[in-house]
Amino acid sequence: MTGKLTNAQIAWRAAQDIHDGAYVNLGIGFPEMVARFQPKGRQAIFHTENGILGFGEAPAPGQEDWDLINAGKKAVTLKPGTAFFHHADSFAMVRGGHLDVAILGAYQVAQTGDLANWSTGPKGVPAVGGAMDLVHGAKRVAVITDHVTKDGKPKLLDRCTLPLTGVACVTRVYTSLAVVDIVDGRFVLREKLPSLSFEELQSLTGAPLHLDGGVADLTCPEV
């Protein structure tokens, strides 16, 4: 498929909706990219499950301190006020509702807000990890993902077919083609690429897309 957003552009778009001072957990891998695109004048406070709050950007190559890593085993830097704590306390923050936003990747998202973002199959992982806590502990859960799989199958579905990470937990999905909210068990289209018609987008989505007012153009800078 041509004419879709890059991963960096999807991450940029998701970052625009994070308010100043928000406590944010970014999922391992692609979602970590969101931290690079905080809007000017806003500063999120990033949390990681292994027990750091308020850490900074990745260090320059060769300057890593491998005692300072996030949950994805990537090196981070310290900022004034960075806090360290036991991972049990970190999960107490998650389960206690102290995170404003969790942004995760996905294999599948259902129109009901169900999320499947882990698998024990080929190239899978041993278990769901902290995602199951995050999706029900954070005040808002968003997903960033390509709109379709590598072989062109929809990732936004009427029902997930893979093991669930959480039920009715996702409220917004940022894809390579659109921004979609989940409202009352339905996909509500908020933004789409201007080059893509509604009918074309619907053909790439595995559940009905609903309209609630106008649909804005999904435009992102080159990043």
MIDOSE-1310 file (N, C-alpha, C; in nm, 2 decimals, decimal comma, always signed):
residues 223
mtgk	+0,08/-0,12/+0,00/+0,00/+0,00/+0,00/+0,09/+0,12/+0,00; +0,06/+0,22/-0,08/+0,13/+0,34/-0,09/+0,05/+0,46/-0,03; +0,11/+0,57/+0,00/+0,04/+0,68/+0,05/-0,01/+0,67/+0,19; +0,06/+0,59/+0,27/+0,02/+0,58/+0,41/+0,12/+0,65/+0,50
ltna	+0,09/+0,68/+0,62/+0,18/+0,74/+0,72/+0,29/+0,65/+0,76; +0,41/+0,70/+0,78/+0,52/+0,62/+0,84/+0,49/+0,60/+0,98; +0,57/+0,50/+1,04/+0,55/+0,48/+1,19/+0,59/+0,61/+1,27; +0,69/+0,69/+1,22/+0,72/+0,81/+1,29/+0,61/+0,91/+1,28
qiaw	+0,54/+0,92/+1,17/+0,42/+1,01/+1,16/+0,31/+0,97/+1,25; +0,28/+0,84/+1,25/+0,18/+0,79/+1,34/+0,21/+0,83/+1,49; +0,34/+0,80/+1,53/+0,38/+0,84/+1,66/+0,37/+0,99/+1,69; +0,40/+1,07/+1,59/+0,39/+1,22/+1,60/+0,25/+1,25/+1,62
raaq	+0,15/+1,19/+1,55/+0,01/+1,23/+1,57/-0,04/+1,19/+1,70; +0,00/+1,08/+1,75/-0,04/+1,04/+1,89/+0,01/+1,13/+1,99; +0,14/+1,18/+1,97/+0,20/+1,27/+2,07/+0,13/+1,40/+2,09; +0,06/+1,44/+1,98/-0,01/+1,57/+1,99/-0,13/+1,57/+2,09
dihd	-0,18/+1,46/+2,13/-0,29/+1,45/+2,22/-0,25/+1,43/+2,36; -0,12/+1,43/+2,39/-0,07/+1,41/+2,53/-0,06/+1,55/+2,59; -0,13/+1,57/+2,70/-0,13/+1,70/+2,76/-0,01/+1,72/+2,85; +0,02/+1,85/+2,87/+0,14/+1,88/+2,95/+0,13/+1,83/+3,09
gayv	+0,23/+1,76/+3,14/+0,23/+1,71/+3,28/+0,17/+1,57/+3,29; +0,13/+1,51/+3,18/+0,06/+1,38/+3,19/+0,16/+1,28/+3,23; +0,11/+1,18/+3,31/+0,19/+1,06/+3,34/+0,16/+0,96/+3,24; +0,27/+0,91/+3,16/+0,25/+0,83/+3,04/+0,34/+0,71/+3,04
nlgi	+0,28/+0,60/+3,01/+0,35/+0,48/+2,98/+0,34/+0,44/+2,83; +0,46/+0,42/+2,77/+0,47/+0,38/+2,63/+0,51/+0,24/+2,62; +0,43/+0,16/+2,54/+0,46/+0,02/+2,52/+0,59/+0,00/+2,46; +0,64/-0,12/+2,47/+0,77/-0,16/+2,42/+0,77/-0,16/+2,27
gfpe	+0,88/-0,11/+2,21/+0,89/-0,11/+2,06/+0,83/+0,02/+2,00; +0,75/+0,00/+1,90/+0,70/+0,12/+1,82/+0,65/+0,23/+1,91; +0,56/+0,20/+2,01/+0,51/+0,31/+2,09/+0,61/+0,40/+2,16; +0,73/+0,34/+2,19/+0,84/+0,42/+2,25/+0,87/+0,55/+2,17
mvar	+0,85/+0,54/+2,04/+0,88/+0,65/+1,94/+0,80/+0,77/+1,98; +0,69/+0,76/+2,04/+0,60/+0,87/+2,07/+0,67/+0,98/+2,15; +0,77/+0,94/+2,24/+0,84/+1,03/+2,33/+0,92/+1,13/+2,25; +0,96/+1,10/+2,13/+1,04/+1,19/+2,05/+0,96/+1,31/+2,00
fqpk	+0,83/+1,31/+2,00/+0,75/+1,41/+1,93/+0,66/+1,49/+2,03; +0,71/+1,52/+2,15/+0,63/+1,60/+2,24/+0,62/+1,74/+2,18; +0,50/+1,80/+2,17/+0,48/+1,93/+2,12/+0,56/+2,03/+2,21; +0,60/+2,14/+2,14/+0,68/+2,24/+2,21/+0,59/+2,30/+2,32
grqa	+0,66/+2,32/+2,44/+0,58/+2,38/+2,55/+0,51/+2,27/+2,64; +0,52/+2,15/+2,60/+0,46/+2,04/+2,67/+0,56/+1,94/+2,71; +0,55/+1,88/+2,83/+0,64/+1,78/+2,88/+0,57/+1,68/+2,96; +0,56/+1,56/+2,90/+0,50/+1,44/+2,97/+0,60/+1,39/+3,07
ifht	+0,55/+1,31/+3,16/+0,63/+1,25/+3,26/+0,62/+1,10/+3,24; +0,73/+1,04/+3,19/+0,73/+0,90/+3,14/+0,76/+0,80/+3,25; +0,68/+0,69/+3,25/+0,68/+0,59/+3,35/+0,72/+0,46/+3,28; +0,80/+0,37/+3,34/+0,83/+0,24/+3,29/+0,81/+0,14/+3,39
engi	+0,76/+0,02/+3,35/+0,72/-0,08/+3,45/+0,83/-0,13/+3,54; +0,96/-0,13/+3,49/+1,07/-0,18/+3,57/+1,11/-0,08/+3,68; +1,05/+0,04/+3,69/+1,06/+0,12/+3,81/+1,14/+0,25/+3,79; +1,10/+0,33/+3,69/+1,16/+0,46/+3,67/+1,04/+0,56/+3,64
lgfg	+1,05/+0,68/+3,69/+0,95/+0,78/+3,66/+1,02/+0,91/+3,63; +0,99/+0,97/+3,51/+1,04/+1,10/+3,48/+1,18/+1,09/+3,41; +1,21/+0,98/+3,34/+1,34/+0,97/+3,27/+1,34/+1,05/+3,14; +1,46/+1,07/+3,09/+1,47/+1,15/+2,97/+1,49/+1,07/+2,84
eapa	+1,54/+1,13/+2,74/+1,55/+1,07/+2,61/+1,67/+0,97/+2,61; +1,68/+0,90/+2,50/+1,79/+0,80/+2,48/+1,92/+0,87/+2,48; +2,02/+0,81/+2,53/+2,16/+0,87/+2,53/+2,22/+0,86/+2,39; +2,32/+0,94/+2,36/+2,39/+0,93/+2,23/+2,46/+0,79/+2,22
pgqe	+2,47/+0,74/+2,10/+2,54/+0,61/+2,09/+2,68/+0,61/+2,15; +2,71/+0,51/+2,23/+2,83/+0,51/+2,30/+2,83/+0,57/+2,44; +2,72/+0,64/+2,47/+2,71/+0,71/+2,60/+2,61/+0,63/+2,69; +2,57/+0,51/+2,66/+2,47/+0,44/+2,73/+2,53/+0,40/+2,87
dwdl	+2,44/+0,41/+2,97/+2,47/+0,35/+3,10/+2,37/+0,23/+3,11; +2,41/+0,11/+3,10/+2,32/-0,01/+3,09/+2,26/-0,04/+3,23; +2,29/+0,03/+3,33/+2,22/+0,02/+3,46/+2,09/+0,10/+3,45; +2,08/+0,19/+3,35/+1,96/+0,28/+3,33/+1,89/+0,24/+3,21
inag	+1,79/+0,15/+3,22/+1,71/+0,10/+3,11/+1,56/+0,11/+3,13; +1,49/+0,11/+3,03/+1,34/+0,10/+3,04/+1,29/-0,04/+3,03; +1,16/-0,06/+3,03/+1,11/-0,20/+3,03/+1,15/-0,27/+2,90; +1,18/-0,19/+2,79/+1,22/-0,25/+2,67/+1,36/-0,28/+2,66
kkav	+1,44/-0,27/+2,77/+1,58/-0,29/+2,78/+1,66/-0,19/+2,69; +1,60/-0,07/+2,67/+1,67/+0,04/+2,60/+1,72/+0,14/+2,70; +1,84/+0,19/+2,67/+1,91/+0,29/+2,76/+1,83/+0,42/+2,76; +1,82/+0,48/+2,88/+1,75/+0,61/+2,90/+1,85/+0,70/+2,97
tlkp	+1,81/+0,83/+2,98/+1,89/+0,93/+3,06/+1,81/+0,98/+3,17; +1,88/+1,04/+3,27/+1,81/+1,09/+3,39/+1,78/+1,24/+3,37; +1,68/+1,29/+3,43/+1,64/+1,43/+3,43/+1,63/+1,47/+3,58; +1,63/+1,60/+3,61/+1,61/+1,64/+3,75/+1,48/+1,59/+3,80
gtaf	+1,48/+1,52/+3,91/+1,36/+1,47/+3,97/+1,33/+1,32/+3,93; +1,41/+1,26/+3,84/+1,38/+1,12/+3,81/+1,38/+1,04/+3,94; +1,28/+0,94/+3,94/+1,27/+0,86/+4,06/+1,29/+0,71/+4,02; +1,35/+0,64/+4,11/+1,37/+0,49/+4,09/+1,29/+0,42/+4,21
fhha	+1,24/+0,30/+4,18/+1,16/+0,23/+4,28/+1,15/+0,09/+4,23; +1,11/+0,00/+4,33/+1,09/-0,14/+4,30/+0,98/-0,16/+4,20; +0,99/-0,26/+4,12/+0,89/-0,28/+4,01/+0,75/-0,31/+4,07; +0,74/-0,36/+4,19/+0,61/-0,38/+4,26/+0,55/-0,25/+4,29
dsfa	+0,62/-0,15/+4,32/+0,57/-0,01/+4,34/+0,53/+0,04/+4,21; +0,60/+0,01/+4,10/+0,57/+0,06/+3,97/+0,43/+0,01/+3,93; +0,41/-0,12/+3,95/+0,28/-0,18/+3,92/+0,17/-0,13/+4,01; +0,20/-0,09/+4,13/+0,10/-0,03/+4,22/+0,06/+0,10/+4,16
mvrg	+0,15/+0,18/+4,10/+0,11/+0,30/+4,03/+0,01/+0,27/+3,92; +0,04/+0,17/+3,84/-0,04/+0,13/+3,73/-0,18/+0,09/+3,78; -0,18/+0,00/+3,87/-0,31/-0,06/+3,92/-0,39/+0,04/+4,00; -0,32/+0,14/+4,06/-0,39/+0,24/+4,14/-0,45/+0,35/+4,06
ghld	-0,44/+0,35/+3,93/-0,50/+0,45/+3,84/-0,42/+0,58/+3,84; -0,29/+0,57/+3,86/-0,21/+0,70/+3,86/-0,15/+0,74/+3,73; -0,17/+0,66/+3,62/-0,12/+0,69/+3,49/-0,23/+0,76/+3,41; -0,20/+0,87/+3,34/-0,30/+0,93/+3,26/-0,32/+0,86/+3,13
vail	-0,22/+0,82/+3,07/-0,22/+0,76/+2,93/-0,13/+0,64/+2,92; -0,18/+0,54/+2,85/-0,09/+0,43/+2,81/-0,11/+0,42/+2,66; +0,00/+0,42/+2,58/+0,00/+0,40/+2,44/+0,07/+0,27/+2,40; -0,01/+0,19/+2,34/+0,04/+0,05/+2,31/+0,03/+0,02/+2,16
gayq	+0,10/-0,08/+2,12/+0,09/-0,14/+1,98/-0,02/-0,24/+1,98; -0,05/-0,30/+1,87/-0,16/-0,39/+1,86/-0,15/-0,48/+1,74; -0,19/-0,61/+1,76/-0,22/-0,70/+1,65/-0,36/-0,68/+1,60; -0,45/-0,66/+1,69/-0,59/-0,64/+1,66/-0,66/-0,55/+1,76
vaqt	-0,76/-0,47/+1,71/-0,85/-0,39/+1,80/-0,99/-0,42/+1,75; -1,08/-0,45/+1,85/-1,22/-0,47/+1,81/-1,30/-0,34/+1,83; -1,41/-0,34/+1,76/-1,50/-0,22/+1,77/-1,55/-0,19/+1,91; -1,54/-0,29/+2,00/-1,59/-0,28/+2,14/-1,48/-0,22/+2,23
gdla	-1,36/-0,21/+2,17/-1,24/-0,16/+2,25/-1,15/-0,27/+2,30; -1,19/-0,40/+2,27/-1,10/-0,51/+2,31/-0,97/-0,50/+2,23; -0,86/-0,54/+2,30/-0,72/-0,53/+2,24/-0,65/-0,66/+2,25; -0,59/-0,70/+2,14/-0,50/-0,81/+2,13/-0,36/-0,76/+2,09
nwst	-0,27/-0,77/+2,17/-0,13/-0,71/+2,14/-0,02/-0,81/+2,18; -0,05/-0,93/+2,20/+0,06/-1,03/+2,23/+0,02/-1,17/+2,17; +0,12/-1,25/+2,16/+0,10/-1,38/+2,10/+0,21/-1,47/+2,15; +0,18/-1,60/+2,17/+0,28/-1,70/+2,21/+0,32/-1,78/+2,09
gpkg	+0,27/-1,75/+1,97/+0,29/-1,82/+1,85/+0,43/-1,80/+1,80; +0,45/-1,83/+1,67/+0,58/-1,80/+1,61/+0,63/-1,65/+1,62; +0,75/-1,63/+1,67/+0,80/-1,50/+1,70/+0,73/-1,43/+1,81; +0,65/-1,50/+1,89/+0,57/-1,44/+2,00/+0,66/-1,42/+2,12
vpav	+0,59/-1,39/+2,23/+0,66/-1,37/+2,36/+0,61/-1,47/+2,46; +0,68/-1,49/+2,57/+0,64/-1,59/+2,67/+0,51/-1,56/+2,74; +0,47/-1,43/+2,75/+0,35/-1,39/+2,83/+0,31/-1,25/+2,79; +0,19/-1,21/+2,85/+0,14/-1,08/+2,81/+0,22/-0,96/+2,88
ggam	+0,29/-0,99/+2,99/+0,37/-0,89/+3,05/+0,28/-0,79/+3,12; +0,33/-0,66/+3,13/+0,26/-0,56/+3,20/+0,14/-0,50/+3,13; +0,13/-0,53/+3,00/+0,02/-0,47/+2,92/-0,12/-0,49/+2,98; -0,14/-0,61/+3,03/-0,27/-0,64/+3,09/-0,31/-0,55/+3,21
dlvh	-0,21/-0,51/+3,28/-0,23/-0,42/+3,39/-0,25/-0,28/+3,34; -0,17/-0,24/+3,24/-0,17/-0,10/+3,18/-0,31/-0,07/+3,12; -0,37/-0,17/+3,05/-0,49/-0,14/+2,98/-0,61/-0,11/+3,07; -0,60/-0,17/+3,19/-0,71/-0,15/+3,29/-0,67/-0,05/+3,40
gakr	-0,54/-0,01/+3,41/-0,50/+0,08/+3,51/-0,49/+0,23/+3,47; -0,45/+0,25/+3,34/-0,44/+0,38/+3,29/-0,57/+0,45/+3,26; -0,58/+0,58/+3,28/-0,71/+0,65/+3,26/-0,75/+0,65/+3,12; -0,65/+0,65/+3,02/-0,68/+0,65/+2,88/-0,59/+0,56/+2,81
vavi	-0,64/+0,47/+2,73/-0,56/+0,38/+2,65/-0,57/+0,40/+2,50; -0,46/+0,43/+2,44/-0,46/+0,45/+2,29/-0,37/+0,35/+2,23; -0,40/+0,32/+2,10/-0,32/+0,23/+2,02/-0,26/+0,30/+1,90; -0,14/+0,27/+1,87/-0,08/+0,31/+1,74/-0,04/+0,18/+1,66
tdhv	-0,08/+0,18/+1,53/-0,06/+0,06/+1,45/-0,08/+0,09/+1,31; -0,02/+0,01/+1,22/-0,06/+0,01/+1,08/-0,21/-0,02/+1,07; -0,28/+0,02/+0,97/-0,42/+0,00/+0,96/-0,44/-0,15/+0,92; -0,35/-0,21/+0,85/-0,36/-0,35/+0,80/-0,24/-0,43/+0,83
tkdg	-0,25/-0,56/+0,83/-0,13/-0,64/+0,85/-0,04/-0,64/+0,73; +0,07/-0,70/+0,74/+0,17/-0,70/+0,62/+0,11/-0,77/+0,50; +0,01/-0,86/+0,52/-0,05/-0,92/+0,41/-0,19/-0,86/+0,37; -0,21/-0,74/+0,42/-0,33/-0,66/+0,38/-0,46/-0,69/+0,45
kpkl	-0,45/-0,77/+0,56/-0,58/-0,80/+0,63/-0,60/-0,69/+0,74; -0,73/-0,66/+0,76/-0,76/-0,55/+0,86/-0,72/-0,58/+1,00; -0,67/-0,48/+1,07/-0,64/-0,50/+1,21/-0,75/-0,44/+1,30; -0,83/-0,36/+1,25/-0,95/-0,31/+1,32/-1,07/-0,40/+1,28
ldrc	-1,12/-0,47/+1,38/-1,22/-0,58/+1,35/-1,35/-0,57/+1,43; -1,45/-0,64/+1,39/-1,57/-0,65/+1,47/-1,54/-0,73/+1,60; -1,45/-0,83/+1,59/-1,41/-0,91/+1,71/-1,27/-0,96/+1,70; -1,19/-0,95/+1,80/-1,06/-1,00/+1,80/-1,06/-1,16/+1,79
tlpl	-0,96/-1,21/+1,72/-0,95/-1,36/+1,71/-0,83/-1,41/+1,78; -0,74/-1,32/+1,82/-0,62/-1,35/+1,90/-0,65/-1,34/+2,05; -0,56/-1,40/+2,14/-0,58/-1,38/+2,28/-0,59/-1,24/+2,32; -0,68/-1,20/+2,41/-0,70/-1,06/+2,45/-0,60/-1,02/+2,55
tgva	-0,56/-0,89/+2,54/-0,48/-0,83/+2,64/-0,58/-0,76/+2,74; -0,69/-0,71/+2,69/-0,79/-0,64/+2,77/-0,92/-0,63/+2,70; -1,03/-0,61/+2,78/-1,17/-0,60/+2,72/-1,21/-0,46/+2,74; -1,27/-0,41/+2,63/-1,33/-0,27/+2,63/-1,24/-0,17/+2,70
cvtr	-1,11/-0,17/+2,65/-1,01/-0,08/+2,72/-0,96/+0,03/+2,63; -0,96/+0,01/+2,50/-0,91/+0,11/+2,40/-1,01/+0,22/+2,37; -0,97/+0,34/+2,37/-1,06/+0,45/+2,34/-1,03/+0,52/+2,21; -0,90/+0,51/+2,16/-0,86/+0,58/+2,04/-0,75/+0,50/+1,97
vyts	-0,76/+0,49/+1,84/-0,66/+0,42/+1,76/-0,61/+0,51/+1,65; -0,47/+0,52/+1,65/-0,40/+0,60/+1,55/-0,34/+0,51/+1,45; -0,38/+0,51/+1,33/-0,33/+0,42/+1,23/-0,26/+0,49/+1,12; -0,20/+0,41/+1,03/-0,13/+0,47/+0,91/-0,23/+0,54/+0,81
lavv	-0,36/+0,52/+0,83/-0,46/+0,58/+0,74/-0,56/+0,67/+0,81; -0,58/+0,66/+0,94/-0,69/+0,73/+1,01/-0,67/+0,74/+1,16; -0,75/+0,82/+1,22/-0,77/+0,83/+1,36/-0,91/+0,79/+1,39; -0,93/+0,69/+1,47/-1,06/+0,63/+1,50/-1,08/+0,62/+1,65
divd	-1,20/+0,68/+1,69/-1,24/+0,66/+1,83/-1,33/+0,54/+1,85; -1,33/+0,49/+1,97/-1,42/+0,38/+2,00/-1,53/+0,44/+2,10; -1,65/+0,44/+2,05/-1,76/+0,51/+2,13/-1,88/+0,41/+2,13; -1,92/+0,37/+2,24/-2,04/+0,29/+2,26/-2,03/+0,16/+2,17
grfv	-1,92/+0,10/+2,16/-1,90/-0,02/+2,09/-1,90/-0,01/+1,94; -1,86/+0,11/+1,89/-1,85/+0,14/+1,75/-1,72/+0,21/+1,72; -1,67/+0,19/+1,59/-1,56/+0,27/+1,54/-1,62/+0,40/+1,48; -1,57/+0,51/+1,54/-1,61/+0,64/+1,49/-1,50/+0,71/+1,43
lrek	-1,51/+0,74/+1,30/-1,40/+0,80/+1,22/-1,38/+0,95/+1,26; -1,26/+0,99/+1,30/-1,24/+1,13/+1,33/-1,15/+1,20/+1,23; -1,05/+1,13/+1,18/-0,96/+1,18/+1,08/-0,92/+1,07/+0,98; -0,89/+1,11/+0,85/-0,84/+1,01/+0,76/-0,75/+1,09/+0,66
lpsl	-0,67/+1,01/+0,59/-0,58/+1,07/+0,49/-0,67/+1,13/+0,38; -0,64/+1,26/+0,34/-0,72/+1,32/+0,24/-0,72/+1,25/+0,11; -0,62/+1,18/+0,08/-0,61/+1,11/-0,05/-0,70/+0,98/-0,05; -0,76/+0,94/+0,06/-0,83/+0,82/+0,07/-0,98/+0,85/+0,09
sfee	-1,06/+0,79/+0,01/-1,21/+0,81/+0,02/-1,26/+0,72/+0,14; -1,37/+0,76/+0,19/-1,43/+0,69/+0,30/-1,46/+0,54/+0,26; -1,50/+0,52/+0,13/-1,53/+0,38/+0,09/-1,40/+0,30/+0,08; -1,29/+0,36/+0,04/-1,16/+0,29/+0,04/-1,12/+0,25/+0,18
lqsl	-1,13/+0,35/+0,27/-1,09/+0,32/+0,41/-1,18/+0,21/+0,47; -1,31/+0,21/+0,44/-1,40/+0,11/+0,49/-1,36/-0,03/+0,44; -1,31/-0,03/+0,31/-1,28/-0,16/+0,25/-1,15/-0,22/+0,32; -1,08/-0,14/+0,39/-0,96/-0,19/+0,46/-0,98/-0,21/+0,61
tgap	-1,11/-0,19/+0,65/-1,14/-0,20/+0,79/-1,24/-0,32/+0,81; -1,22/-0,40/+0,92/-1,30/-0,52/+0,93/-1,42/-0,50/+1,02; -1,47/-0,38/+1,03/-1,60/-0,35/+1,10/-1,65/-0,22/+1,05; -1,78/-0,19/+1,06/-1,83/-0,06/+1,01/-1,76/+0,06/+1,07
lhld	-1,73/+0,16/+0,99/-1,69/+0,29/+1,04/-1,81/+0,38/+1,04; -1,83/+0,45/+1,15/-1,94/+0,54/+1,17/-1,89/+0,69/+1,17; -1,98/+0,77/+1,13/-1,95/+0,92/+1,12/-2,03/+0,99/+1,23; -1,97/+1,08/+1,30/-2,03/+1,16/+1,40/-1,99/+1,31/+1,37
ggva	-2,05/+1,37/+1,28/-2,01/+1,50/+1,24/-1,90/+1,49/+1,13; -1,82/+1,60/+1,11/-1,72/+1,60/+1,00/-1,60/+1,51/+1,03; -1,53/+1,48/+0,92/-1,41/+1,40/+0,94/-1,29/+1,49/+0,89; -1,20/+1,51/+0,98/-1,09/+1,60/+0,95/-0,98/+1,53/+0,87
dltc	-0,90/+1,61/+0,80/-0,79/+1,55/+0,73/-0,68/+1,51/+0,82; -0,62/+1,39/+0,80/-0,51/+1,35/+0,88/-0,38/+1,39/+0,81; -0,32/+1,49/+0,86/-0,20/+1,54/+0,80/-0,09/+1,55/+0,90; +0,03/+1,50/+0,87/+0,15/+1,50/+0,96/+0,27/+1,56/+0,89
pev	+0,36/+1,62/+0,96/+0,48/+1,67/+0,89/+0,57/+1,55/+0,86; +0,67/+1,58/+0,78/+0,78/+1,48/+0,75/+0,87/+1,47/+0,87; +0,87/+1,36/+0,94/+0,95/+1,35/+1,06/+1,04/+1,22/+1,05
